[in-house]
Amino acid sequence: MVTGELKNKVDGLWEIFWTGGLTNPLDVIEQMTYLMFIRDLDDSDNVHMKESIMLSLPYKSIFEENVTIGDRKVPGNQLKWSVFHDFPAQKMYANMQENVFPFIKNLHGDKESAYAKYMEDAIFKVPTPVMLDKIVTAMDEIYEKMEQLRSEDVRGDVYEHLLLKLKTAGTNGQFRTPRHIIKMMVEMMDPKADDLICDPACGTSGFLVESSEYLRKKKKAEVLFNAKNKEHYMNHMFHGYDMDRTMLRIGAMNMMTHGVSNPNIEYRDSLSDQNEDKEKYSLILANPPFKGSLDYDIVSADLLKVCKTKKTELLFLTLFVRMLKTGGRCACIVPDGVLFGSSKAHKDIRKAIVEEQRLEAVISMPSGVFKPYAGVSTAILIFTKTGHGGTDKVWFYDMKADGRSLDDKRSEVKENDIPDIIARFKNLEAENDRKRTDQSFFIEKQEIVDNAYDLSINKYKEIEYIPVEYPPTSEIMANLRALEKEVQESMAELEKMLGDEMA
């Protein structure tokens, strides 16, 4: 959560837009996103340049000596935030309109790329030079403050704070999954250099960005120093779908800022016949929006054949199975109702995952993880698509703390089960002797079958009661009589004292 001075600075930036005439919150967020992207391009270009020098690798800056914009040649350094933010207001505004914005709109040479598709209708809407000058100054102060805080998630927190102003967070699924939960899921799934990764409800591409960063940090040599793997990483590895063009635009820019040249971010209703993907991906990471119910008419017939329901949380699970290739893995967030719901559709999808695929883990998360948006309890399901079963036992973990307070403030706290979850998941052999009174344990498949495929941890967890010994009843009664006598004597003595005083 954004608090204190940083919150005041972000709110101040919002006020500049508002008083300057941009009163549509979505317009404000779009314009902020463009400007953040422009600034981030400068920063990321500098980082990549330094990395290439350290590694003795060739690197061609996007801000080369001269950049072609239309039929003009423009000095590349004039497109860098670190240069033009010092221009006088009028010159900066003209440079932004005539050079910088056209540059970012056509940054990707492939006109069929996701970035090109969602930037083609982007419009620079800041109305005056004075307003742009104020915005740029305010953004420099925000970035300076973010740098001082040195929090890996501060950028995401700032964007989350902006989404709050839309007053739609939590109702149309546009609130982001907490970054530390995304990081945990990515680390548990350990993406490979040849993976084909998809988030069918990608929003701003949080899971895809974190996967790309994980590969850059943990498998840099394998991914970036191998020509074939690097080409796959840049152009084919990452796929995301969403139905909000603003989110797609932000997601595409987010991926490019993080060094992925051509992410496959598309406008698509994942649950409809528009999505024809079958047995395509090796890894799915997702926290899909759970809107409630959909009309059968707009849901893919293939999904309804497997799970006849209108509930999106069940349809998305069915979709994940369909989209994965054999051997593909999935880590997804589901509301708790999916784990124990008693309808035929609930039981059918759980049975399909347990009997036809290989269910590996169920991680129960506390209800405060998605506050302040929602207090609903959720869980993470991890499974592998086999097409012929393979579940023999399932690992359960009862997460009690995620390093944040479980109230609306979500302040940092010491209690944090995430490192333990990752460590135990990566060494499941050591979990075999754990008891059901422990925080994590295995449950045999047959017991899950016998319980109608119930996957809620409370169905299997045992609570260890510590016996408390009480004295015999006769002793308790004797003590009560003695206490009663003592009270009576005290009352008599008090009455006598009062009587003496009145006399």
C-alpha positions in Angstrom: 0.0 0.0 0.0 1.2 3.5 -0.8 1.4 5.6 2.4 2.9 8.8 3.8 4.9 11.1 1.6 4.7 8.9 -1.5 0.9 8.7 -1.3 0.7 12.5 -1.0 3.0 12.9 -4.1 0.9 10.5 -6.1 -2.3 12.2 -5.0 -0.7 15.5 -5.9 0.0 14.3 -9.4 -3.6 13.1 -9.8 -4.7 16.6 -8.7 -2.6 18.2 -11.5 -4.4 16.1 -14.1 -7.8 16.8 -12.4 -7.4 20.6 -12.2 -5.9 20.7 -15.7 -9.1 19.4 -17.2 -8.6 15.6 -17.4 -11.4 14.4 -15.2 -12.0 10.9 -16.5 -10.1 8.6 -14.1 -9.4 6.1 -16.9 -7.9 8.8 -19.1 -5.7 10.0 -16.2 -4.4 6.5 -15.6 -3.7 6.0 -19.3 -1.8 9.2 -19.6 0.2 8.5 -16.4 1.0 5.0 -17.8 2.3 6.5 -21.1 4.5 8.9 -19.2 5.8 6.2 -16.8 6.6 4.0 -19.8 8.5 6.9 -21.5 10.5 7.4 -18.3 11.1 3.7 -17.8 12.3 3.3 -21.3 15.1 5.7 -20.5 16.0 3.8 -17.3 15.8 0.3 -18.8 17.9 1.4 -21.8 20.6 2.6 -19.4 20.4 -0.7 -17.4 20.7 -2.8 -20.6 23.6 -0.7 -21.8 25.5 -1.2 -18.6 24.7 -5.0 -18.6 26.0 -5.3 -22.2 29.2 -3.5 -21.3 29.8 -5.7 -18.2 29.1 -8.9 -20.2 31.0 -7.7 -23.3 27.9 -8.1 -25.4 26.7 -5.9 -28.3 23.8 -3.6 -27.6 22.0 -1.1 -29.8 20.2 1.6 -27.9 16.7 2.5 -29.0 17.9 6.1 -28.6 20.5 5.8 -31.3 22.2 8.8 -32.7 19.3 9.6 -35.0 15.8 8.2 -34.8 13.4 8.2 -37.8 9.9 9.6 -37.0 7.7 9.8 -40.1 9.9 11.4 -42.7 12.1 13.2 -40.2 15.3 12.4 -38.5 15.4 13.3 -34.8 18.4 13.2 -32.4 17.8 10.1 -30.2 18.8 11.8 -27.0 15.9 14.3 -27.3 13.6 11.4 -26.8 15.2 10.5 -23.4 13.3 11.6 -20.3 16.6 12.5 -18.6 17.2 15.0 -21.4 13.9 16.6 -22.3 12.7 17.0 -18.7 15.0 20.0 -18.5 13.6 21.6 -21.6 11.5 24.8 -21.2 7.8 24.0 -21.0 6.9 25.0 -24.5 9.8 23.1 -26.1 9.1 20.1 -23.9 5.5 20.0 -25.0 6.3 20.3 -28.7 8.9 17.6 -28.3 6.4 15.3 -26.6 3.7 15.9 -29.2 5.8 15.8 -32.3 8.6 13.3 -31.4 8.4 11.3 -28.1 4.7 10.2 -28.4 4.9 9.2 -32.1 8.2 7.4 -31.2 6.6 5.2 -28.5 3.5 4.5 -30.6 5.7 3.1 -33.4 8.4 1.7 -31.1 7.8 -1.9 -32.2 8.5 -2.4 -35.9 6.2 -5.4 -36.2 2.8 -3.9 -37.0 1.1 -7.2 -36.1 2.6 -7.2 -32.6 0.4 -6.8 -29.5 2.2 -3.6 -28.7 1.5 -2.0 -32.1 -2.2 -3.1 -32.0 -2.9 -1.5 -28.6 -0.8 1.6 -29.1 -2.2 2.5 -32.5 -5.2 4.3 -31.0 -3.3 5.8 -28.1 -3.7 9.6 -27.8 -1.6 12.2 -26.0 -4.2 14.2 -24.0 -2.2 16.5 -21.8 -3.7 19.9 -22.9 -1.1 22.5 -22.1 2.7 23.0 -21.8 2.4 24.3 -18.3 0.5 21.2 -17.2 3.0 18.9 -18.8 5.8 20.7 -17.1 4.1 20.2 -13.7 3.4 16.5 -14.4 7.0 15.8 -15.4 8.3 17.6 -12.3 5.9 15.7 -10.0 6.8 12.4 -11.6 10.5 13.0 -11.1 9.7 13.6 -7.4 7.7 10.4 -7.2 10.5 8.3 -8.8 13.0 9.9 -6.5 10.9 8.9 -3.5 10.4 5.3 -4.9 14.1 5.0 -5.3 14.6 6.1 -1.7 12.1 3.5 -0.4 14.0 0.8 -2.3 11.0 -1.6 -2.1 10.8 -4.1 -5.0 7.0 -3.7 -5.1 6.7 0.1 -4.7 6.0 0.5 -8.5 3.1 -2.0 -8.2 1.9 -0.3 -5.1 1.7 3.1 -6.9 -0.3 1.6 -9.7 -2.6 -0.1 -7.2 -3.2 3.2 -5.5 -4.2 4.7 -8.9 -6.6 1.9 -9.5 -8.3 2.6 -6.3 -9.3 5.9 -7.8 -11.2 4.2 -10.6 -13.6 2.9 -8.0 -13.8 -0.4 -10.0 -11.1 -2.3 -8.2 -12.5 -5.5 -6.8 -15.7 -5.4 -8.9 -14.5 -5.9 -12.5 -11.3 -7.8 -11.6 -8.9 -4.9 -12.3 -7.1 -5.1 -8.9 -3.7 -6.7 -9.0 -2.6 -9.8 -7.4 -0.2 -8.9 -4.6 3.4 -9.0 -6.0 4.7 -11.2 -3.2 2.0 -13.8 -3.9 2.9 -13.7 -7.6 6.6 -14.1 -6.8 5.9 -17.1 -4.6 3.9 -18.8 -7.3 6.5 -18.1 -10.0 9.3 -19.4 -7.8 7.4 -22.5 -6.9 6.8 -23.3 -10.6 10.4 -22.5 -11.6 9.9 -21.4 -15.3 12.2 -23.1 -17.8 14.0 -21.5 -20.7 11.8 -23.4 -23.2 8.5 -22.9 -21.5 5.5 -21.4 -23.3 3.8 -19.3 -20.5 0.2 -18.1 -20.5 -2.0 -16.0 -18.3 -5.6 -16.1 -19.8 -6.7 -13.2 -17.6 -3.5 -11.2 -17.6 -4.6 -7.6 -16.7 -1.4 -5.6 -16.5 0.7 -8.8 -17.0 1.9 -9.2 -13.5 2.5 -13.0 -13.7 4.2 -12.7 -17.1 6.5 -9.8 -16.0 7.5 -11.7 -12.8 8.2 -14.9 -14.9 10.4 -12.9 -17.2 12.3 -11.3 -14.3 12.7 -14.7 -12.7 14.3 -16.1 -15.8 16.5 -13.1 -16.2 17.8 -13.4 -12.6 17.9 -17.1 -12.1 18.7 -18.4 -15.6 20.3 -15.5 -17.3 23.1 -17.5 -19.1 20.7 -20.2 -20.3 18.0 -17.7 -21.5 19.9 -14.7 -22.8 23.3 -16.1 -23.9 21.7 -18.8 -26.1 20.5 -17.5 -29.4 17.6 -19.9 -29.8 16.4 -19.5 -26.2 16.8 -15.7 -26.4 14.7 -15.5 -29.6 12.0 -17.7 -27.9 12.1 -15.5 -24.8 11.8 -12.2 -26.7 9.1 -13.3 -29.2 7.3 -16.5 -28.3 7.4 -17.4 -24.7 4.8 -15.0 -23.1 1.1 -15.0 -23.9 -1.6 -13.0 -22.2 -5.3 -12.4 -22.8 -7.7 -9.8 -21.4 -10.9 -8.0 -22.4 -9.9 -4.5 -21.3 -7.9 -2.6 -23.9 -6.4 -0.3 -21.3 -5.1 -3.2 -19.3 -3.7 -4.8 -22.5 -2.0 -1.5 -23.4 -0.5 -1.2 -20.0 0.5 -4.9 -20.0 2.3 -4.7 -23.3 4.2 -1.6 -22.2 5.0 -3.3 -18.9 6.5 -6.3 -20.7 8.6 -4.2 -23.0 9.9 -2.1 -20.2 11.0 -5.4 -18.6 13.0 -6.3 -21.6 10.6 -8.6 -23.6 10.6 -7.3 -27.2 7.4 -8.9 -28.5 5.0 -10.2 -25.9 1.9 -11.9 -27.2 -0.8 -9.8 -25.4 -4.2 -10.1 -27.1 -7.7 -8.9 -26.8 -9.7 -12.1 -26.2 -12.5 -13.5 -24.1 -10.8 -16.6 -22.8 -14.0 -18.4 -21.9 -15.6 -18.0 -25.3 -15.3 -19.8 -28.7 -12.9 -16.9 -29.6 -10.3 -18.7 -27.6 -9.3 -21.8 -29.6 -6.1 -22.7 -27.8 -5.8 -26.4 -27.0 -2.8 -28.3 -25.6 -0.6 -25.4 -26.4 1.1 -24.1 -23.2 3.6 -25.7 -20.8 2.9 -23.3 -17.9 -0.2 -21.4 -16.9 0.0 -18.8 -14.1 -3.3 -17.0 -13.3 -5.6 -15.3 -10.9 -8.7 -15.0 -13.1 -11.5 -12.6 -12.2 -14.5 -14.4 -10.6 -17.5 -12.4 -11.7 -20.1 -14.9 -10.7 -22.2 -16.3 -13.5 -22.1 -16.1 -17.3 -24.7 -16.9 -19.9 -24.2 -20.3 -21.5 -24.5 -18.6 -24.9 -21.1 -16.8 -24.5 -19.2 -19.8 -23.1 -17.2 -22.1 -25.3 -19.1 -25.3 -25.9 -15.9 -27.3 -25.3 -15.8 -26.1 -21.7 -19.5 -26.8 -21.1 -19.1 -30.4 -22.2 -16.5 -30.9 -19.4 -18.2 -28.7 -16.7 -21.8 -27.6 -17.2 -21.8 -24.5 -15.2 -22.2 -20.7 -15.4 -19.6 -20.1 -12.6 -16.5 -18.5 -14.0 -14.2 -19.9 -11.3 -15.0 -23.5 -12.5 -15.0 -22.6 -16.2 -11.5 -21.1 -15.9 -10.2 -24.3 -14.2 -11.6 -26.3 -17.1 -10.0 -23.9 -19.5 -6.6 -24.2 -17.9 -6.7 -28.0 -18.4 -7.7 -27.6 -22.0 -5.0 -25.1 -22.8 -2.1 -27.0 -21.3 -0.1 -29.5 -23.3 0.5 -32.9 -21.8 3.2 -32.4 -19.1 2.2 -28.7 -18.7 1.9 -27.3 -15.3 -0.6 -24.8 -13.7 -0.6 -22.7 -10.6 -3.8 -20.7 -10.2 -5.7 -18.9 -7.5 -9.2 -20.0 -6.8 -11.9 -18.9 -4.2 -12.3 -21.4 -1.4 -15.7 -22.4 -2.6 -14.0 -24.3 -5.5 -12.4 -26.6 -2.9 -15.5 -27.8 -1.2 -18.6 -26.7 -3.2 -21.2 -29.4 -3.3 -22.8 -28.8 -6.7 -22.3 -31.4 -9.5 -20.1 -28.9 -11.4 -17.9 -28.3 -8.4 -17.4 -32.0 -7.9 -16.9 -32.7 -11.6 -14.0 -30.3 -12.0 -12.3 -31.5 -8.8 -12.7 -35.1 -9.8 -11.3 -34.3 -13.3 -8.2 -32.7 -11.8 -7.7 -35.5 -9.2 -8.5 -38.5 -11.5 -7.5 -37.4 -15.0 -4.5 -35.1 -14.1 -2.0 -35.0 -11.3 -3.0 -32.7 -8.5 0.2 -31.8 -6.5 -0.6 -29.1 -4.0 -3.4 -27.1 -2.3 -2.1 -24.0 -0.5 -4.8 -22.4 1.7 -4.4 -18.6 2.0 -5.8 -16.4 4.8 -8.9 -14.2 4.0 -7.0 -10.9 4.3 -4.6 -11.5 1.4 -6.7 -9.5 -1.1 -7.7 -6.8 1.2 -8.7 -3.9 1.0 -10.6 -5.1 -2.1 -12.0 -8.3 -0.8 -12.0 -10.5 2.3 -12.8 -13.8 0.6 -10.6 -16.8 1.4 -8.6 -18.2 -1.5 -6.2 -21.0 -2.3 -3.6 -21.9 -4.8 -4.0 -25.1 -6.8 -1.0 -26.6 -8.5 -1.4 -29.5 -10.9 0.2 -31.1 -14.0 -1.8 -32.1 -17.0 -1.2 -35.8 -17.8 -4.5 -36.8 -19.4 -4.3 -40.2 -17.6 -4.2 -39.4 -13.9 -1.2 -39.7 -11.7 -2.5 -38.2 -8.4 -1.3 -40.4 -5.6 -1.2 -38.0 -2.7 -1.7 -34.2 -2.4 0.4 -31.8 -0.4 -1.6 -29.3 1.8 -0.3 -26.2 3.4 -2.1 -23.9 5.8 -0.7 -20.4 5.2 -1.4 -18.3 8.2 0.7 -15.2 7.4 2.1 -13.7 4.2 4.3 -11.0 5.7 1.5 -8.4 5.7 -1.2 -7.6 8.3 -4.5 -9.1 7.3 -6.5 -5.9 7.7 -7.2 -3.1 5.1 -3.8 -1.5 5.8 -1.7 -4.5 4.8 1.3 -3.3 6.7 4.5 -5.3 6.8 4.8 -7.8 9.7 7.4 -10.3 10.8 5.1 -13.4 10.5 5.6 -14.8 7.0 5.0 -18.4 5.8 6.0 -17.8 2.2 9.7 -18.7 2.5 8.7 -21.9 4.3 6.1 -22.7 1.6 8.7 -22.4 -1.2 11.3 -24.4 0.7 9.0 -27.2 1.6 7.4 -27.4 -1.9 10.9 -27.8 -3.4 11.7 -30.6 -1.0 8.4 -32.6 -0.8 10.2 -35.8 0.0 10.8 -34.5 3.5 7.1 -33.9 4.0 6.1 -37.6 4.1 6.4 -37.9 7.9 4.6 -34.7 8.7 1.5 -35.0 10.9 -1.9 -33.5 10.2 -1.5 -31.3 13.2 1.5 -29.7 11.4 1.1 -26.7 9.1 1.7 -28.9 6.0 1.1 -32.5 5.3 0.3 -35.1 2.6 -3.2 -36.7 2.1 -3.6 -39.9 0.2 -5.7 -39.7 -3.0 -8.2 -42.4 -1.8 -9.1 -40.3 1.3 -9.8 -37.4 -1.0 -12.0 -39.6 -3.2 -13.9 -40.9 -0.1 -14.6 -37.3 0.8 -16.3 -36.4 -2.5 -13.0 -34.8 -3.8 -13.2 -32.2 -1.0 -9.9 -30.2 -1.2 -10.4 -27.8 1.8 -7.6 -28.2 4.3 -10.0 -28.1 7.2 -11.4 -31.4 6.1 -8.1 -33.1 6.8 -6.2 -31.0 9.3 -6.2 -32.2 12.9 -6.1 -29.8 15.8 -4.1 -30.9 18.8 -5.9 -30.3 22.0 -3.8 -30.0 25.1 -5.5 -31.6 28.0 -6.1 -29.4 31.0 -6.3 -31.1 34.4 -8.8 -29.7 36.9 -9.0 -30.5 40.6 -11.8 -32.9 41.8 -15.3 -31.5 42.2 -15.2 -32.0 45.9 -12.1 -29.8 46.2 -13.7 -27.1 43.9 -16.9 -27.1 46.1 -14.9 -26.9 49.3 -12.9 -23.9 47.9 -16.2 -22.2 46.9 -17.7 -22.7 50.4 -14.5 -21.3 52.0 -14.7 -18.3 49.6 -18.4 -17.8 50.4 -17.7 -17.8 54.2 -14.8 -15.4 53.7 -17.1 -13.0 51.8 -19.8 -13.2 54.4 -17.3 -12.4 57.2 -16.0 -9.4 55.3 -19.6 -8.1 54.7 -20.4 -8.5 58.4 -17.2 -6.7 59.4 -18.1 -3.9 56.9 -21.6 -3.5 58.3 -20.3 -3.3 61.9 -17.8 -0.6 60.8 -20.6 1.4 59.2 -22.8 1.0 62.2 -20.0 2.3 64.5 -19.5 5.3 62.4 -23.2 6.2 62.3 -23.4 5.9 66.1 
